[in-house]
Amino acid sequence: MAIRTAVIPAAGMGTRFLPATKAVPKELMPIFDTPAIQLVMDEAIGAGATRIVIVTSPNKPAIEQYVKPSPEVVKRVRDTGRNELADRLERIGKDVEVVFAMQNEPRGLGHAVSCARDQVGKEPFTLLLPDELMGGPALLQQMVEMCEREKKSVVGLKQVPMSEVSSYGVVTTTATPTSNGEVTVTGVVEKPQPDESPSDLILIGRYVLMPEMFDLLAGLAPAASGEIQLTDALLLGANERNVLGVVSDIARFDTGTPLGWLKAVIEFARQREDVAPALDAWLLSLLK
């Protein structure tokens, strides 16, 4: 049951980033010099994906243009000495197949996932939300291995201060995580208030889902907002003890807000040997 397909929902309107997203999809906004969606695709590929399904909107043709093979761009990047980035760009469409599914109206994450059903087929798949960037593919790799071993859906989890839980889906689990962070998920609540939250473990935008999740989504009634919520489908799976979790301390950047995006840009830039010294010096000068 090798998991080779990754789904990336990228149909959102990016209203928090207006007016920039009037012309540029949020997923293409650079994290220093690399679009966020490229970083997410790299992570998926690092966890074994050889096929990527991007769920997008007819109003965002720039995403399709970005993943379209372009030897000229690859050559230009390579000519600047950035061979590693050039290799990453070159494998899209060559070693890794990219296909698209359309979400014609914004009806929630669960609906976006459902739009990928025909492209995914009857096999497990990874789901990566591009608003959240990870420090590497290690967590997703562990989740894939866990799903392949246990034949159950797996969600990525992180412990956060209770003051932050109202921005995320929150889970309950059976017990203390194992030494490698594995737990069984028993419940899921969408964006609870801190004084009503059942725990401090949040969903962090990384999932490995069994194909049965499509049937659960298809049977859901819309929430009060009119959206189909993935967390509602996960709750149904958790009720049957068919959802596992991995509690991780992996580096994570929530780029869903302009400030979160800016923090990610700075952190990723500081990881670059050719940029970090000058950037650090400039940042320190601002504090004087």
C-alpha positions as CSV (number, residue, x, y, z in Angstrom):
1,M,0.0,0.0,0.0
2,A,2.7,2.5,-1.0
3,I,1.4,6.0,-0.8
4,R,2.4,8.0,-3.9
5,T,-0.3,10.6,-4.4
6,A,-0.3,14.0,-2.6
7,V,-3.2,16.5,-2.6
8,I,-2.6,20.2,-2.1
9,P,-5.7,22.4,-1.7
10,A,-4.9,25.8,-3.4
11,A,-8.3,27.2,-4.4
12,G,-8.7,29.7,-1.5
13,M,-9.2,33.4,-2.2
14,G,-6.5,34.6,0.2
15,T,-8.6,37.5,1.4
16,R,-6.2,38.3,4.4
17,F,-3.5,39.1,1.8
18,L,-5.5,41.6,-0.3
19,P,-4.7,43.5,-2.4
20,A,-1.7,41.4,-3.3
21,T,-3.9,38.3,-3.9
22,K,-6.0,40.2,-6.3
23,A,-3.3,39.4,-8.9
24,V,-1.0,36.8,-7.2
25,P,-2.3,33.6,-5.7
26,K,-1.2,33.4,-2.0
27,E,0.4,30.0,-2.7
28,L,2.8,31.7,-5.1
29,M,3.9,34.4,-2.7
30,P,7.6,33.9,-2.1
31,I,9.1,32.5,1.1
32,F,12.2,34.6,0.5
33,D,12.7,33.5,-3.1
34,T,10.7,30.3,-3.4
35,P,6.9,30.1,-3.7
36,A,5.2,28.5,-0.8
37,I,3.6,25.8,-3.0
38,Q,7.1,24.8,-4.2
39,L,8.1,24.2,-0.6
40,V,5.0,22.1,0.0
41,M,5.5,20.1,-3.2
42,D,9.1,19.5,-2.1
43,E,7.9,18.2,1.2
44,A,5.4,15.8,-0.4
45,I,8.1,14.5,-2.8
46,G,10.4,14.0,0.2
47,A,7.8,11.8,1.7
48,G,7.5,9.6,-1.4
49,A,5.0,11.4,-3.6
50,T,5.4,10.8,-7.3
51,R,2.0,12.3,-8.2
52,I,0.6,15.6,-7.0
53,V,-3.0,16.7,-7.3
54,I,-3.5,20.5,-6.9
55,V,-7.0,21.6,-6.1
56,T,-7.3,25.1,-7.6
57,S,-9.8,27.6,-8.9
58,P,-10.5,28.7,-12.4
59,N,-9.6,32.2,-11.2
60,K,-6.0,31.2,-10.4
61,P,-4.4,30.1,-13.7
62,A,-1.0,31.3,-12.4
63,I,-0.7,28.2,-10.3
64,E,-1.0,26.0,-13.4
65,Q,1.5,28.2,-15.2
66,Y,4.0,27.9,-12.4
67,V,4.1,24.1,-12.4
68,K,4.2,23.9,-16.2
69,P,7.7,22.7,-17.2
70,S,9.9,25.6,-18.3
71,P,13.5,24.6,-19.3
72,E,14.3,28.2,-19.9
73,V,13.6,29.1,-16.2
74,V,15.4,26.1,-15.0
75,K,18.5,27.1,-17.0
76,R,18.3,30.7,-15.7
77,V,18.2,29.4,-12.1
78,R,21.0,27.0,-12.7
79,D,23.1,29.7,-14.3
80,T,22.9,31.7,-11.1
81,G,24.5,28.8,-9.3
82,R,21.3,27.6,-7.5
83,N,21.6,24.1,-8.8
84,E,19.6,22.5,-6.0
85,L,16.6,24.7,-6.7
86,A,17.0,24.1,-10.4
87,D,16.8,20.4,-9.7
88,R,13.7,20.8,-7.7
89,L,12.0,22.8,-10.4
90,E,13.1,20.4,-13.1
91,R,11.6,17.3,-11.6
92,I,8.1,18.8,-11.5
93,G,6.4,17.4,-14.6
94,K,9.3,15.2,-15.4
95,D,9.9,12.8,-12.4
96,V,6.7,13.9,-10.6
97,E,3.3,14.1,-12.3
98,V,1.2,17.1,-11.5
99,V,-2.6,17.2,-12.2
100,F,-5.3,19.6,-11.3
101,A,-8.8,19.4,-9.8
102,M,-11.2,22.4,-9.8
103,Q,-13.1,23.8,-6.9
104,N,-15.5,26.2,-8.5
105,E,-16.8,27.8,-5.3
106,P,-15.3,28.1,-1.8
107,R,-17.1,25.5,0.2
108,G,-14.5,24.5,2.8
109,L,-11.5,22.2,3.1
110,G,-13.6,19.1,3.1
111,H,-15.2,20.1,-0.2
112,A,-11.8,20.9,-1.6
113,V,-10.6,17.4,-0.7
114,S,-13.7,15.9,-2.3
115,C,-12.9,17.7,-5.5
116,A,-9.7,15.5,-5.8
117,R,-11.6,12.2,-5.6
118,D,-11.5,11.3,-9.2
119,Q,-7.8,12.1,-9.5
120,V,-6.8,10.2,-6.4
121,G,-8.9,7.1,-7.0
122,K,-9.2,4.3,-4.4
123,E,-5.9,4.6,-2.7
124,P,-4.5,6.4,0.4
125,F,-3.1,9.9,-0.1
126,T,-1.3,12.6,1.7
127,L,-2.9,16.0,2.2
128,L,-0.8,19.1,2.7
129,L,-2.2,22.5,3.4
130,P,0.0,25.2,1.9
131,D,-0.8,27.7,4.6
132,E,1.4,25.6,6.9
133,L,5.1,25.0,6.1
134,M,7.2,22.4,7.9
135,G,10.9,22.3,8.6
136,G,11.2,19.2,6.3
137,P,9.5,16.0,5.3
138,A,10.4,14.0,8.4
139,L,6.9,14.3,10.0
140,L,5.1,13.4,6.8
141,Q,7.4,10.5,6.2
142,Q,6.6,9.1,9.6
143,M,2.9,9.6,9.0
144,V,3.1,7.7,5.7
145,E,4.9,4.8,7.3
146,M,2.3,4.7,10.1
147,C,-0.6,4.7,7.6
148,E,1.0,1.9,5.5
149,R,1.6,-0.1,8.7
150,E,-1.7,0.4,10.4
151,K,-4.1,0.9,7.4
152,K,-5.7,3.9,9.1
153,S,-5.8,7.6,8.5
154,V,-3.1,9.7,10.3
155,V,-3.0,13.3,11.3
156,G,-0.1,15.6,12.2
157,L,-0.4,17.2,15.7
158,K,1.4,19.8,17.7
159,Q,1.0,21.0,21.3
160,V,0.4,24.7,21.6
161,P,-0.5,27.2,24.3
162,M,-4.2,27.1,25.1
163,S,-4.5,30.7,24.0
164,E,-3.9,29.6,20.4
165,V,-6.4,26.7,20.1
166,S,-9.3,28.8,18.9
167,S,-7.6,29.1,15.5
168,Y,-7.3,25.4,14.8
169,G,-8.9,22.0,14.9
170,V,-8.3,20.4,18.3
171,V,-8.1,16.6,19.1
172,T,-8.6,14.3,22.0
173,T,-6.6,11.1,22.3
174,T,-6.7,7.8,24.1
175,A,-3.5,8.3,26.1
176,T,-0.1,9.8,26.4
177,P,1.8,9.7,23.1
178,T,4.4,6.9,22.6
179,S,8.1,7.7,22.6
180,N,7.8,8.5,18.9
181,G,4.6,10.6,19.3
182,E,2.0,8.2,18.1
183,V,-1.5,8.3,19.5
184,T,-5.0,7.2,18.7
185,V,-7.4,10.1,18.0
186,T,-10.8,9.8,19.8
187,G,-12.4,13.2,19.0
188,V,-12.0,16.4,16.9
189,V,-13.4,19.9,17.6
190,E,-13.1,22.8,15.1
191,K,-11.8,26.0,16.6
192,P,-13.0,25.8,20.2
193,Q,-12.6,28.6,22.7
194,P,-9.7,28.1,25.1
195,D,-12.0,27.6,28.1
196,E,-14.0,24.9,26.1
197,S,-11.1,23.2,24.4
198,P,-10.7,19.5,25.2
199,S,-6.9,19.6,24.8
200,D,-3.9,21.6,23.6
201,L,-3.2,19.3,20.6
202,I,-4.0,21.0,17.3
203,L,-4.1,19.7,13.7
204,I,-1.2,21.2,11.8
205,G,-2.2,20.8,8.2
206,R,-0.6,17.4,7.4
207,Y,-2.8,14.3,6.9
208,V,-2.5,10.9,5.4
209,L,-6.0,9.7,4.6
210,M,-7.5,6.4,3.7
211,P,-9.7,6.5,0.6
212,E,-12.8,5.8,2.8
213,M,-12.5,9.5,3.9
214,F,-14.1,10.4,0.5
215,D,-17.2,8.5,1.5
216,L,-17.3,10.2,4.9
217,L,-17.1,13.6,3.2
218,A,-19.8,12.8,0.7
219,G,-22.2,11.9,3.5
220,L,-21.7,15.2,5.5
221,A,-24.2,17.9,5.7
222,P,-22.7,21.5,5.4
223,A,-21.8,23.2,8.6
224,A,-23.7,26.4,9.6
225,S,-21.2,28.4,7.5
226,G,-22.3,26.4,4.5
227,E,-18.9,24.7,4.3
228,I,-18.0,21.0,4.3
229,Q,-15.5,20.6,7.2
230,L,-12.7,18.0,7.0
231,T,-12.8,17.9,10.8
232,D,-16.3,16.6,10.8
233,A,-15.2,13.6,8.6
234,L,-12.2,13.1,10.9
235,L,-14.5,13.0,13.9
236,L,-16.6,10.2,12.2
237,G,-13.4,8.3,11.6
238,A,-12.2,8.9,15.2
239,N,-15.4,7.6,16.6
240,E,-14.6,4.3,14.9
241,R,-11.0,4.4,16.1
242,N,-9.8,4.7,12.5
243,V,-7.7,7.9,13.0
244,L,-4.2,7.9,14.4
245,G,-2.0,10.9,15.2
246,V,1.6,11.9,15.5
247,V,2.5,14.6,18.0
248,S,5.5,16.3,16.6
249,D,7.9,19.1,17.6
250,I,8.9,19.7,14.0
251,A,9.6,23.3,13.0
252,R,6.3,24.8,11.7
253,F,5.3,28.1,10.2
254,D,1.7,29.2,9.9
255,T,1.6,31.5,6.9
256,G,-2.2,32.0,6.9
257,T,-1.8,35.6,8.1
258,P,0.6,38.4,6.8
259,L,2.5,38.4,10.0
260,G,2.9,34.6,10.0
261,W,4.1,34.8,6.4
262,L,6.6,37.5,7.3
263,K,8.0,35.4,10.1
264,A,8.4,32.4,7.8
265,V,10.2,34.6,5.2
266,I,12.7,35.7,7.8
267,E,13.2,32.3,9.3
268,F,13.7,30.6,5.9
269,A,16.1,33.4,4.8
270,R,18.1,32.9,8.0
271,Q,18.7,29.3,7.0
272,R,20.5,30.5,3.9
273,E,24.3,30.7,4.3
274,D,24.5,33.3,1.5
275,V,21.9,35.5,3.2
276,A,21.9,34.9,7.0
277,P,25.0,37.0,8.0
278,A,23.8,40.2,6.3
279,L,20.2,39.6,7.4
280,D,21.1,39.0,11.0
281,A,23.3,42.1,11.1
282,W,20.4,44.2,9.7
283,L,17.9,42.7,12.1
284,L,20.3,43.5,15.0
285,S,20.7,47.0,13.8
286,L,16.9,47.6,14.1
287,L,17.1,46.7,17.8
288,K,19.7,49.3,18.7
